[in-house]
Amino acid sequence: MSEMRIGLIVNPDAGLGGRLGFKGSDGRAEEARAAGAEDRSGPRVKQALSRLSTLVLQRPLLEELTFFVWAGRMGEIWLPKSASGEVGWTTHVLGAVGERTGANDTVTAVKKMLASQVDLLIYGGGDGTTRDIVNTLEEIGGGAEKLPILGIPGGVKMHSGCFATTPNAAAEVIRAFLDGDLMPGLTEVMDLDEEIYLQGEWKVRMYGEAMTPSSPRWMQGAKEQVRAADESEIIGSLADHIQTLIDSNSELMIIWGSGGTLRQIGTLCGCESTLLGIDISKGKSMLGIDLNEREILKLLTEHDGDKLLLLSPMGGQGFL
């Protein structure tokens, strides 16, 4: 029986800032954990692999499956306990890290897994993790950039085309890839332009390309910002409707979601909301801007009147 080798890397800090209102977790992991943030990326990887183990139990693989992982929170602890028992997976631990992890640890793990000749590299994280992996493969060269990678969505920012839509979708992709039903295809690696972001604008740009299992059904595809020709007219009509609701109920609490569309509507309604945060207004007054989960729940609990939640798909992100 032949062997399929899968490398697994988990960025344990990815996604920590989401509920705290951070716009990403890069460089803010300690701050997020101190504020009570819990692991997000690891549990989503475990969910994906648990689903994969179920798929394998339902229909055994024709090849032996070996996982190459990093010890602890960067991989090993997120493998389902049943994986090496009922399913029969083999696990090789290639290295370990301390309590704190960073981009250099991801780079080291990628190099070790490439040396172990993995057939597929799966990872839990966001766009920052994707860029670290892809940059490492490109720097190594010699065909390393042809290694297929698959992202299990666990970060705050996920624009790149190598992410599955959900952890369960990632399991379906892995299974199909192992069966030979999916072939690798080229996709775009996208991320937020940090320099533009510091100027208060949200702009996503392409940073490179990567090979990933090609599946329109289970993979999200790269996300870019879009703008319709008649967008201003639509936004104006929506703003008029929201303004009517505000004028008719001075106690109406509005929870403003993220994105440029809602920011424009808010401005037209006299509510100066933030571009990437969650804001709350009552009547014509702002109760709070760029709120985290705790602050949002506190304001909602204290308000007995009507509440309105406004959400809009972010053109560059593709998710609500």
C-alpha positions as CSV (number, residue, x, y, z in Angstrom):
1,M,0.0,0.0,0.0
2,S,1.4,3.4,-1.0
3,E,1.5,6.4,1.4
4,M,0.0,9.9,1.4
5,R,1.8,12.5,3.5
6,I,0.0,15.5,4.9
7,G,1.8,18.4,6.7
8,L,-0.2,20.2,9.3
9,I,0.6,23.7,10.7
10,V,-1.7,25.6,13.1
11,N,-1.1,29.2,13.9
12,P,-2.4,29.2,17.5
13,D,-2.6,33.0,17.5
14,A,-4.8,33.4,14.3
15,G,-8.3,34.7,14.9
16,L,-7.7,35.7,18.5
17,G,-8.6,39.3,17.8
18,G,-11.9,38.8,16.1
19,R,-14.3,39.0,19.0
20,L,-12.2,41.8,20.6
21,G,-12.7,44.1,17.6
22,F,-9.1,43.8,16.3
23,K,-8.8,43.9,12.6
24,G,-6.2,41.1,12.7
25,S,-4.2,39.2,15.2
26,D,-0.7,39.8,13.8
27,G,1.5,41.1,16.6
28,R,-1.4,41.3,19.1
29,A,-1.7,37.8,20.4
30,E,-0.6,38.5,24.0
31,E,-2.9,41.5,24.1
32,A,-5.8,39.4,22.9
33,R,-5.1,36.5,25.3
34,A,-4.8,39.0,28.2
35,A,-8.2,40.3,27.3
36,G,-9.7,36.8,27.5
37,A,-9.5,35.6,23.9
38,E,-9.7,31.9,23.4
39,D,-8.1,29.7,20.7
40,R,-10.0,29.9,17.4
41,S,-7.8,28.4,14.8
42,G,-6.9,25.2,16.6
43,P,-10.5,24.1,17.4
44,R,-11.5,24.7,13.7
45,V,-8.6,22.5,12.6
46,K,-9.8,19.8,15.0
47,Q,-13.3,20.2,13.6
48,A,-12.0,19.7,10.1
49,L,-9.9,16.6,11.0
50,S,-12.7,15.1,13.0
51,R,-15.0,15.3,10.0
52,L,-12.2,13.8,7.9
53,S,-11.9,10.9,10.3
54,T,-15.6,10.3,9.9
55,L,-15.3,10.3,6.1
56,V,-12.5,7.8,6.3
57,L,-14.4,5.5,8.6
58,Q,-17.3,5.6,6.2
59,R,-15.1,4.7,3.3
60,P,-11.5,3.6,4.1
61,L,-8.6,5.1,2.1
62,L,-6.7,3.1,-0.5
63,E,-3.4,4.5,0.8
64,E,-1.8,4.8,4.2
65,L,-2.1,8.3,5.6
66,T,0.7,10.0,7.6
67,F,0.5,13.4,9.3
68,F,3.6,15.4,9.9
69,V,3.0,17.9,12.7
70,W,4.5,20.3,15.1
71,A,4.1,19.5,18.8
72,G,1.6,21.2,21.0
73,R,-0.7,24.1,19.9
74,M,1.0,24.3,16.5
75,G,-0.5,21.0,15.5
76,E,-0.4,17.8,17.5
77,I,-3.0,18.6,20.2
78,W,-5.6,19.3,17.6
79,L,-5.5,15.9,16.0
80,P,-8.7,13.9,16.9
81,K,-7.9,11.3,19.5
82,S,-9.5,8.6,17.4
83,A,-7.3,9.4,14.4
84,S,-4.4,7.0,15.2
85,G,-6.8,4.4,16.6
86,E,-10.0,3.7,14.7
87,V,-8.9,5.5,11.5
88,G,-5.3,4.2,11.5
89,W,-3.5,7.5,10.8
90,T,0.2,7.7,11.6
91,T,1.6,10.8,13.1
92,H,5.2,12.1,13.1
93,V,6.2,15.1,15.3
94,L,8.9,17.1,13.6
95,G,9.5,19.7,16.2
96,A,8.2,21.9,19.1
97,V,8.0,25.5,20.1
98,G,7.7,27.3,23.4
99,E,4.6,29.1,24.8
100,R,4.9,31.9,22.3
101,T,4.9,31.4,18.6
102,G,5.5,33.6,15.6
103,A,6.1,33.8,11.9
104,N,9.6,32.3,12.2
105,D,8.1,29.1,13.7
106,T,5.8,28.8,10.7
107,V,8.7,29.2,8.4
108,T,10.7,26.5,10.2
109,A,7.8,24.1,10.2
110,V,7.2,24.6,6.4
111,K,10.9,23.8,5.7
112,K,10.8,20.7,7.8
113,M,7.6,19.4,6.2
114,L,9.0,20.1,2.7
115,A,12.0,18.0,3.7
116,S,9.7,15.3,4.8
117,Q,8.2,15.3,1.2
118,V,4.6,15.9,2.2
119,D,2.0,15.7,-0.6
120,L,-0.3,18.4,0.8
121,L,0.2,21.1,3.4
122,I,-2.9,22.0,5.4
123,Y,-2.9,24.9,7.9
124,G,-5.2,26.7,10.3
125,G,-4.9,30.5,10.2
126,G,-5.7,33.6,8.1
127,D,-4.1,35.6,5.3
128,G,-1.0,36.4,7.4
129,T,-0.3,32.7,7.9
130,T,-0.9,32.1,4.2
131,R,1.6,34.7,3.2
132,D,4.2,33.2,5.6
133,I,3.8,29.8,4.1
134,V,3.8,30.9,0.4
135,N,6.8,33.3,0.9
136,T,8.7,30.4,2.4
137,L,7.9,28.1,-0.4
138,E,8.9,30.7,-3.0
139,E,12.2,31.5,-1.2
140,I,13.1,27.8,-1.1
141,G,12.4,27.5,-4.8
142,G,13.3,24.5,-6.9
143,G,9.7,23.5,-7.4
144,A,8.7,24.0,-3.7
145,E,6.1,26.5,-4.7
146,K,4.2,23.7,-6.5
147,L,3.3,22.1,-3.2
148,P,-0.5,22.2,-2.8
149,I,-1.7,24.1,0.3
150,L,-5.1,24.2,1.9
151,G,-6.3,26.7,4.5
152,I,-8.8,25.8,7.2
153,P,-10.4,29.2,7.9
154,G,-9.4,30.4,11.4
155,G,-8.1,33.9,11.1
156,V,-9.7,37.4,11.1
157,K,-8.7,38.1,7.5
158,M,-9.3,35.4,4.8
159,H,-9.2,36.7,1.3
160,S,-6.9,34.2,-0.4
161,G,-8.2,31.5,-2.7
162,C,-6.6,28.6,-0.9
163,F,-9.1,28.6,2.0
164,A,-11.9,26.1,2.2
165,T,-15.3,27.8,2.9
166,T,-15.7,26.0,6.3
167,P,-13.8,23.4,8.4
168,N,-16.2,20.7,7.2
169,A,-15.6,21.8,3.6
170,A,-11.9,21.5,4.2
171,A,-12.4,17.8,5.2
172,E,-14.3,17.2,2.0
173,V,-11.5,18.7,0.0
174,I,-8.8,16.7,1.8
175,R,-10.8,13.5,1.2
176,A,-11.3,14.2,-2.5
177,F,-7.7,15.1,-2.9
178,L,-6.5,11.9,-1.2
179,D,-8.9,9.9,-3.6
180,G,-7.4,11.7,-6.6
181,D,-10.7,13.4,-7.4
182,L,-9.2,16.9,-7.1
183,M,-6.2,18.2,-8.9
184,P,-4.1,21.2,-7.7
185,G,-4.8,24.5,-9.4
186,L,-3.2,28.0,-9.2
187,T,-5.0,30.6,-7.0
188,E,-4.2,34.1,-5.8
189,V,-2.8,35.0,-2.3
190,M,-4.6,38.1,-1.2
191,D,-4.2,40.3,2.0
192,L,-5.0,43.7,3.4
193,D,-2.6,46.4,2.2
194,E,-1.3,47.5,5.6
195,E,0.1,50.8,4.5
196,I,-3.2,51.9,3.0
197,Y,-5.1,50.5,6.0
198,L,-3.0,52.8,8.3
199,Q,-4.4,55.7,6.3
200,G,-8.0,54.6,7.2
201,E,-8.8,52.7,4.0
202,W,-9.6,49.0,3.3
203,K,-7.8,47.8,0.3
204,V,-7.0,44.2,-0.6
205,R,-4.2,43.4,-3.0
206,M,-2.5,40.3,-4.5
207,Y,0.7,39.2,-2.9
208,G,1.4,36.1,-4.9
209,E,0.1,32.8,-6.1
210,A,-0.2,29.3,-4.7
211,M,-1.2,25.8,-5.7
212,T,-4.3,24.5,-4.0
213,P,-6.8,21.7,-4.5
214,S,-9.2,23.1,-7.1
215,S,-12.8,22.8,-6.0
216,P,-15.4,25.5,-6.8
217,R,-17.8,23.8,-4.5
218,W,-15.7,23.7,-1.3
219,M,-13.1,26.4,-1.9
220,Q,-13.9,30.1,-1.5
221,G,-11.8,31.5,-4.3
222,A,-9.8,34.8,-4.0
223,K,-11.8,37.8,-2.9
224,E,-11.3,41.3,-4.3
225,Q,-13.1,44.5,-3.7
226,V,-15.9,45.3,-6.1
227,R,-17.9,48.4,-6.9
228,A,-21.0,48.6,-9.0
229,A,-21.5,51.5,-11.4
230,D,-24.8,52.4,-9.8
231,E,-23.7,51.8,-6.2
232,S,-24.2,55.4,-5.0
233,E,-27.8,55.4,-6.0
234,I,-28.5,52.1,-4.2
235,I,-26.7,53.3,-1.1
236,G,-28.6,56.6,-1.1
237,S,-31.9,54.7,-1.2
238,L,-30.9,52.4,1.6
239,A,-29.8,55.4,3.7
240,D,-33.2,57.1,3.1
241,H,-34.9,54.0,4.4
242,I,-32.7,53.8,7.5
243,Q,-33.2,57.5,8.1
244,T,-36.9,57.1,8.0
245,L,-36.7,54.4,10.7
246,I,-34.5,56.6,12.9
247,D,-36.9,59.6,12.5
248,S,-39.9,57.5,13.5
249,N,-38.3,56.0,16.6
250,S,-35.8,58.0,18.6
251,E,-35.1,55.0,20.9
252,L,-34.2,52.7,18.0
253,M,-30.8,51.1,18.6
254,I,-28.8,50.3,15.5
255,I,-25.8,48.0,15.5
256,W,-23.7,49.0,12.5
257,G,-21.6,46.2,10.9
258,S,-18.3,46.6,9.2
259,G,-17.5,47.6,5.6
260,G,-17.5,50.5,3.3
261,T,-21.2,50.2,2.3
262,L,-22.5,50.6,5.8
263,R,-20.0,53.3,6.6
264,Q,-21.4,55.3,3.6
265,I,-25.0,54.7,4.7
266,G,-24.1,55.7,8.3
267,T,-22.5,59.0,7.1
268,L,-25.6,59.8,5.0
269,C,-27.7,59.2,8.2
270,G,-25.5,61.4,10.3
271,C,-23.8,58.5,12.1
272,E,-20.1,58.5,11.8
273,S,-19.4,54.8,12.0
274,T,-16.0,53.1,11.6
275,L,-14.9,51.3,8.5
276,L,-13.8,48.0,10.1
277,G,-15.4,48.0,13.5
278,I,-18.8,47.4,15.0
279,D,-20.6,50.6,16.1
280,I,-23.9,51.2,17.9
281,S,-26.2,54.3,17.7
282,K,-29.5,55.3,19.3
283,G,-31.5,57.8,17.5
284,K,-29.0,60.3,16.2
285,S,-26.4,59.7,18.8
286,M,-23.5,57.3,18.7
287,L,-23.3,55.1,21.9
288,G,-20.0,53.5,21.0
289,I,-17.6,52.9,18.1
290,D,-15.2,50.1,17.2
291,L,-16.7,48.0,20.0
292,N,-15.5,44.5,21.1
293,E,-17.8,41.6,22.0
294,R,-18.1,42.5,25.7
295,E,-19.0,46.2,25.0
296,I,-21.6,45.2,22.4
297,L,-23.3,42.7,24.8
298,K,-23.3,45.3,27.6
299,L,-25.1,47.9,25.5
300,L,-27.6,45.4,24.1
301,T,-28.4,44.2,27.6
302,E,-28.9,47.8,28.9
303,H,-31.3,48.7,26.1
304,D,-35.0,47.7,26.4
305,G,-36.2,49.3,23.2
306,D,-36.1,48.1,19.5
307,K,-32.8,47.0,18.0
308,L,-31.8,46.8,14.4
309,L,-28.7,44.9,13.2
310,L,-27.3,46.1,9.8
311,L,-24.9,43.8,8.0
312,S,-23.4,43.9,4.5
313,P,-21.1,41.4,2.7
314,M,-17.7,43.0,2.6
315,G,-16.6,43.0,-1.1
316,G,-13.0,42.1,-0.3
317,Q,-13.8,39.4,2.2
318,G,-16.8,37.5,0.7
319,F,-18.3,36.8,4.2
320,L,-21.0,38.4,6.2
